[in-house]
Amino acid sequence: MGSEFASYDILIVGGGLAGLRAAIAAVEANPKIKVGMVSKVYPMRSHTVSAEGGAAAALRPGDSYENHAFDTIKGSDYLADQDVVEAFVREAPVEVIQMEHWGCPWSREPDGKISARPFGGMTTWRTCFAADKTGFHMLHTVFQTSLKYPQIVRHDEAFVTKLLVEDSRCVGVVALDIRTGRFDAITAKAVILATGGLGRVYAFTTNGNICTGDGMAVAYRAGAGLKDMEMVQFHPTGLPFTGILITEAVRGEGGYLLNNKGERFLKKYVPNKMELGPRDIISRAMITEFEEGHGFEGPHGKYLHLDVRHLGEDVIDRKLPFMRELGREFVGIDIVKDPIPVRPVQHYMMGGVDVDITGASQIEGLYAAGECANVGLNGANRLGSNSLSECLVFGAAAGRAAAHRVAELQPVGSNPIDSLLRDEAKRIEATYLNKKGGKERMGVIREEMQREMDANAGVFRNRDGLTKLVKDLAVLRERFETIKIDDTSRTFNTDLISALELDYMLEVAGTIAASALAREESRGAHARRDFPNRNDEKFLQHTVAFRTDGPAPRLDYRDVRITTFQPQARTY
Ligand SMILES: Cc1cc2nc3c(=O)[nH]c(=O)nc-3n(C[C@H](O)[C@H](O)[C@H](O)COP(=O)(O)OP(=O)(O)OC[C@H]3O[C@@H](n4cnc5c(N)ncnc54)[C@H](O)[C@@H]3O)c2cc1C
């Protein structure tokens, strides 16, 4: 371990849509800067690849920025920062067209224009799509574009374990090279976190195995705030057991949700929107149907039907071919002939690293974008298809802001870095690799955490459940200190990576539980049985969680920025 380490102007952690978009924006803003990119998986395996439905942008005639902004703010249950939403809706069409110019194969109208489909909570058709594999095509587009720039240097399959912070400034990361097991310091004048979501803290989730909240946890440990962590999105239509997502586009294209009496039950809950209501309300409606005995019973619990049979084979094969494949492969049905069993499933994290509209956190040199960040766009409930656009708009914003900022910052010396790197390598070796006498099994702790999160921080919450969750997570954290991992080798040590991820998950799960317990109201995705109403007087505020030396975070509150739309009752 010498003092030779890779050094960049900007280091991006994450090779998903937000990270790649940030990298391109940074080198376009200043072609002279060097950008490093660290990703724990090869970029094309980032979770973005599995996005199905589409990316929202007000592009079509008749649509307007104002409408997209209002839909987003109402969808957020008025917890979105309205200046952020206004900037977002203006930039989203620019970004979608930029993607077009980089070769994204958007689905098209007969006249060649980019097509759009309806999506939940949007009052008009504004979700641009590439069949039902939108994320794959968008990620491919930015990945291939990034290859044009020799200034972008990738470190694939390197796992970030810690942010390097020197004199209150973020100056790089420590990364474990998964292939060799070597710890490296990678320094930079600015770091952009683009590490995606944390769905794996739940057992039943649409998120890939790699979505473990790493970036949020390392930022939190470095002193950054995590904002609105109680706001966890549940998607109405996951396949029972696997949690595989059946995209909202299925309802966008006209699919029906039916209960065990064959009724389109949403007429009782969102009569004006029906299947195109927002995700939080539809998820609650489905759980209520289960509780009232209107669900089907299956080997993996209760479910309802999502029915597309009336759309016909031609539409299904043209617009939803991947859904037909998922039905065949994972349920053994043909969706042309059979209804699809579905139930609400954890899907997206509205909360994340507290950043301003440029992506800057409170720590000098530390930026965040995409699902790991909370820029203030999604509030208490994200509208489907706003996230891919968010990754583009705010990934690009963070890349540009960091490019401008690094021109003013001095490079970091190697002196303190060497010792920070040595300390981090020693910590991990002592905690995991050279530990004697550990007894707890990692898988057991992970499953208990996930079960607790499903049970107590799900679609509906209450004080008793959340209090229990806070306590149980603290106990799991203590037990985690005594885990034993079987593999102590260096190369491709997936046991070690899983342990590091579980450490992060316990960290972020704790912020979800504490933030949710403290918010004594129901707003968007945060539905408290004991406080069923929204309370604007007390809680029209963002929660910001900071790490303490004790088991519980310190919670701070910040006003929501309201520019145009005063909070109203949220009915659909
Ligand atoms: C199944 C599914 C379908 C979806 N469909 C849609 C949709 O249709 N429309 C929409 O708007 N949104 C959709 N979403 C949400 C949206 O896809 C995500 O929010 C978005 O793609 C996140 O992108 P990202 O760039 O922030 O992170 P990701 O794409 O998750 O990338 C994270 C990156 O961080 C890296 N990383 C993480 N931790 C570390 C670490 N410790 N060290 C090094 N690297 C690390 C990973 O390697 C990866 O490259 C969907 C989500 C899911 C799960």
The ligand as a Gaussian input file, in Angstrom:
#p B3LYP/6-31G(d) Opt

LIG

0 1
 C      -37.708000      -2.399000     -11.562000
 C      -37.657000      -0.903000     -11.617000
 C      -38.319000      -0.219000     -12.626000
 C      -38.294000       1.178000     -12.676000
 N      -38.954000       1.825000     -13.682000
 C      -38.895000       3.182000     -13.754000
 C      -39.517000       3.890000     -14.829000
 O      -40.083000       3.307000     -15.737000
 N      -39.426000       5.242000     -14.829000
 C      -38.765000       5.931000     -13.862000
 O      -38.708000       7.153000     -13.936000
 N      -38.162000       5.277000     -12.850000
 C      -38.205000       3.928000     -12.781000
 N      -37.583000       3.289000     -11.739000
 C      -36.741000       4.062000     -10.832000
 C      -35.443000       4.426000     -11.546000
 O      -35.107000       3.413000     -12.452000
 C      -34.289000       4.593000     -10.565000
 O      -34.659000       5.490000      -9.553000
 C      -33.065000       5.147000     -11.286000
 O      -32.751000       4.366000     -12.413000
 C      -31.868000       5.207000     -10.350000
 O      -30.730000       5.563000     -11.099000
 P      -29.393000       5.975000     -10.379000
 O      -28.459000       6.393000     -11.449000
 O      -29.695000       6.931000      -9.296000
 O      -28.888000       4.637000      -9.672000
 P      -28.655000       3.142000     -10.218000
 O      -29.037000       2.958000     -11.619000
 O      -29.251000       2.255000      -9.206000
 O      -27.079000       3.021000     -10.165000
 C      -26.369000       3.009000      -8.953000
 C      -24.903000       2.872000      -9.250000
 O      -24.156000       3.048000      -8.053000
 C      -23.151000       2.084000      -7.958000
 N      -22.852000       1.861000      -6.542000
 C      -23.740000       1.698000      -5.530000
 N      -23.083000       1.506000      -4.368000
 C      -21.763000       1.554000      -4.642000
 C      -20.573000       1.414000      -3.880000
 N      -20.595000       1.155000      -2.559000
 N      -19.385000       1.504000      -4.508000
 C      -19.322000       1.735000      -5.845000
 N      -20.415000       1.868000      -6.621000
 C      -21.617000       1.783000      -6.022000
 C      -23.713000       0.875000      -8.673000
 O      -22.672000       0.055000      -9.150000
 C      -24.499000       1.528000      -9.819000
 O      -23.649000       1.739000     -10.921000
 C      -37.588000       1.889000     -11.677000
 C      -36.923000       1.218000     -10.679000
 C      -36.971000      -0.168000     -10.626000
 C      -36.285000      -0.857000      -9.486000

